[in-house]
Amino acid sequence: MTMKRYSYFALALPMLMAMTSAKADLLSDITSRGELKCAVYSDVPPFSSPDPQTRQLVGMDVDLCNALAKQMGVKLQLMPTSVEARIAVIATGRADVLVANLAYTKTRGNQIQFSDPYYVAKEMLLVKEANAGKTLADFKGKRISATKGTTSEQSIVLKGGKPVTFQDAASAFLALQQNKAVGFVTNTMTGIKMISQAKKDGINLAMIPEPMALEPIGVGMKRGEPQLLASVNSSLKAMDDNGTIDKIWDTWIGPNTEYKMVREERVQPLASLKFEPLE
């Protein structure tokens, strides 16, 4: 081989390796290493938080990660993350998938890709018992409290209410109790728990049946990974069909838990849901 040819191949080799690397997909990487890196909350019960005795992470999302890895035929590595960092941990590639009660929004949909939702969370309006018979239309233009910067706040605007926001849910909830707002918006699970707690304090509240907004909950992944998306979607469908998701649901947030949640929706394509995405 001449020096000229050697120089050509020496220059071409890194380019060839880069092209080959570019074509490699994340699902292949996961299969090759035999491990799924699944990001979950570091301390947000009942989704993922340390067990008081073992200090190991436990919760609904932890069980979902375990089931997903098993369905994909690989081992699991949990990657604890915070609410603030959960999108970045996927966008930067530190984790393969994100299972953290993650609701689809327009902004998040532009940052990462979402699996088919495995349930649909709902933003609900809590009111004093005297207003229990009213509809959402009756609250247009009225002061409604929520935690600042949340999808709960967005849903108030979506339904024509006047948002009164606070730094935390407890303060927003107190605004309803003290009549500084006619309603308080939060997700169904939190709402049920708060109504129960308020009743113990002698305060009777109710939940308006019509949702303020729908929030499909799915698995988050890096954009541009169609093979991984297809694998996760087919795995979720199999877990739905064989009852795995129902069992996990009932263990952590089902009718016999303090959250008393009934799972109504099945795994389905995001496009099949009729909802207005929040920002």
N, C-alpha and C positions, 0 to 999 in steps of 0.2 A: 504494500500500500504506500502510495506516495505521500509526502508531507502535506501536499495540497488536499488530498482526499481525507487524510487523517484530521486535518483542521476542520474540514467540512462536517465530518461526523461528530467531532468534538463539540462543534457549535450546535449541530442539529439535535444531539442527544438530550440536552436539557429541555429543548422545545418539545420533543417527542414525549418526554416524561411529563411535562406540564399538561400536554394535550390529553394524555392517558389519565392523569390525575383529575382533570376537569370533567372527564366522562364518568369517573367513579361516582357512585351515588351513596348516600348515607345508609340506606338499607343494607347495601353490600358490606359497608364498614361494620355495622351492627352484627350482621351474620358472621363475618370473619372473626371478630373479637369474641363473639358468643355472649354478648352482654348489652343490655339496654340501659342507657343512662336516663333515668326518669326524674325530672325535677318536681319536687313537692314543697309545700310550705314547711318552714322550720318549726313553727308553733302557731297553728291556726286550727284548733279543734272545732268540729269533729273530723276535719279533712286530713290533717297531718299535724301531730304534736307528740312530744316525748311522753312515753308511758312513765308514770310516777315511780314505778318499781324498777323497770329494766332500763329506762332512759332511751329505749329504742323508739323510733318514730312509729306511730300507729295511727290509724284513721281510715276514712273512706277512700281518700286518694291513694294512700299507701297500698291498700288492698287492690285497688284498680290497677296500680302499677304492677303489682305482683301478678295479677291475673293476665294483664296485657303481655308481660314478658313471657309467661308460661305459654300463652296462646301463640306467640311468635317463635317459641322454641329456643329461647335464650335465657341467660341468667339476668338478674336485676341488680343495678347499682342505683340506690337512691341518692339524689342530689338536693339537699335542703336549700331552700331559697326564701326570699322575703316577698311580700306583696309588691314592693317597689321594684325589685330586680327580676321578677318572674318572666317578663317579656325578653329582657336583655340576655338571660341565661340561654334562651333558645336562639335568638337572633345572632349571638356571638358564637354559637356552636359548643358551648360548655356542656350542654345536655342535649340528648336526642329528641326527647319528648317532654312536654309539660302537662302534668295532671294536677291542677290547682284550682278547682272550681272556676274554670276560666270561661267567662262569657264572651260570645262573639260581639264585637263592635266594629264599626267602620274603621276606626283608627287601628285597632289591633289586627284587623284583617289585612291592612296594608303593611303591617310589620312582620307578621308570621302567618302561616296557613293553619286552618282549623280542620279537625276531623269532623265526620258526621256527629252531631250532638247525641249524647247518651241520656240527657234529660234537658228539660226547658225550665229554667228558673223564671220566676215572675216577680216583678216589682209590684208591691201591694200597698194600698192605702189603709192605714189604721186610723180610726176615728172614735170619738166618744160613743157610747152605746145609744144615745139619743139620736145619732145620725146614721145608725146602722142600716136603715131602710132606704137611704139615698143612693143615687147612682153617681158615677164619675162626673157626669155632665153638671150635677148640682154643685160641684166644687171648682168650676171654672172661675178664674179671677180671685179665688180665695187663697189665703195664706196657708201654705203647706210646708212643713219642716222636713229637712233631710240633712245627711252628712255632706259637707262641702266637697265638691269635686267628684262626686260619685255618679253612677248611672241612675241612682235614685233621684238625684237633683235633676238630671236630664229628663227623666220621665215626667216630672212635674211640669216642665216647660212644654213637653210633647203633648200633654193633656190640657194645656191652657191654664194651669194654676200659677200662683205667685210663690216662687221658692223662698223660703226663709232657712238659711243654711247655718250649720254649726260645725265645729271642728271634729266632733265625735258623735256617735249615734246616741249615747246616753243623754247628751244635752239636747239633741233634736227631739228625742222622745219626751223629755221633760217639758219642752215647749208645748206639746200637745196636752200633757197633763195639766199645765198651768194656764191653758187657754190662750197662749200666745200664737197658736196656730190651730186651724180646725182639723188638721190631719198630719200624719207622719208617714213617710214612705220608706219602706225597706223591703228586703226580699221575704218571701213567704216563710221560710224557715225561721228567720230572726223574729218576724212578726208574731208567729205562733208562740214562740218562747216569751216575748215581751208581754203579750196579752195575758198569758198564764201568770207571769210574775206580778203584773199590775193587779190582777184579781186578788192575789194574796194580800195586797196592800189596800184592798177595798175599793179599787178603781176598776170599773167595768168598761172595757173597750171592745171594739168589733173591727172586723176586716171587710171592706167592700169587696164583693165577690169578683167584680171585673178587674183584671190586671191593669196596672198603669203602663206596663211594658213587658215584653217577652225577651228573655235572654238565653239563647241556646248555649248550653255548656258542652264543650268539647275538649279534645286533646290538642295541644299546641305543638307545632313543628316548624322547622325552618322552611322558608319559601323555596320553591324550585326543587322540591324533592318528591316527585310524583309517585315513585315506587314505594317510598316510606308511607306516604299518605294512603295509597291503595292497601298496603299491608295493615296499617292501623285500622282503617275502615272495615276491612274484612274480619279482622280480629274482634273488633267491637260488636259487629253483627253476630258473630259466632257466640260471643260472651252473652249477648242479649238473648239469643235463641236457646241457649242451654241453661239459662236461669242464673248465671254467675253474677250479672249486674244486679238482678233483683235481690239476691242473697246479700250482697255487699250493702246495697241500699237499706235493706231491712235491719241489718246489723247496726248501722251507724245513724241513720236519720229516719227510719221507717216508723210505722204507726205505733209500735210498742216502745219507742224511744221518747225522750222529752221533746223532740222536734215534731213528731206525729205526722211525718210527710208521707203522702201516697204517691207512688211513681205512676204517672199517667201516660207519658209519651215513651215510645220505643226508639231505638236507634234508627235514624232516618237521614237522608241527605239534607243538608242545610237548605238547599234550593227548594225543597218541598214544603218548607215551613212558611206560613203566611204571617210575616211580622215586619215591623219597621225597625231596622237596626238603629241602635243608639250610636252616638258619635264616639 
